[in-house]
């Protein structure tokens, strides 16, 4: 039988070794000298509090956390857009039968 706690400790140690203490790998974030643009969004208090709590647990800035979340969301959209060819030419099946 596997020991879940032991596996979690091994995973944590392996990821800490791979990525350093708690720094976000540079390939995921813009470099500090790159031009940036301010993005604002009103969030519910509960969502904002949840983001604050998660960032505290992960010991990372809200900017880094939100940037990673947006990178992942855009990548997921691009994957779905590609899979379903949403930007390709489309015809209405009803028009073909007319």
Protein Blocks (a to p, Z undefined) as FASTA:
>chain_A
ZZfklmmmmmmmmmmmmnojmlccfklpccfkbccddddddddfklmmmmmmmmmmnopa
fklmmmmmmmmmmmmmmmmmmmnopmbccddfklmmZZ
